[in-house]
């Protein structure tokens, strides 16, 4: 087993593979040439190892698209409705971030879109899910990172 930053991975890699993964995790935009220089191997070696890691599903890349608008949707479910079932139906709409919560609301959804019309469509889709009794929408005005 390989450990990277305290996480034990259920895969078998040699030390160079583990270092490649760690470096790309810290800076996914690092070029293969730069990784190779830091590890003292050729760029071709890095390219082949990354290709192998990808093929073995030991490594994957995610592209995140920065949407212009964000909203937080607070969802109240019908009394007695199974919250997990409603949350899964909302996820099936393509909404990636859905939390079951305690308190006044039952579910919190984080949505992103390129314009307010698309945000509105997503909210309407959530409202159309069976056992969604009410929603409260919060449009994010500023994101201080």
Number of C-alpha atoms within 10 A of each C-alpha: 9 15 12 12 6 7 8 10 13 10 12 11 15 10 10 14 19 16 16 20 20 15 16 17 14 10 10 12 9 12 13 18 16 13 19 17 12 12 15 9 13 14 17 12 14 22 16 11 15 19 13 14 17 13 11 11 10 16 15 11 9 6 5 6 8 9 11 10 17 20 20 18 21 19 24 19 20 15 10 7 13 11 19 13 12 22 24 12 16 24 16 10 12 10 17 13 14 17 15 14 13 9 6 9 16 19 23 21 21 15 21 22 18 12 12 15 10 14 19 14 12 21 19 12 12 23 17 12 15 14 18 21 14 13 18 12 15 12 14 11 8 8 6 3 3
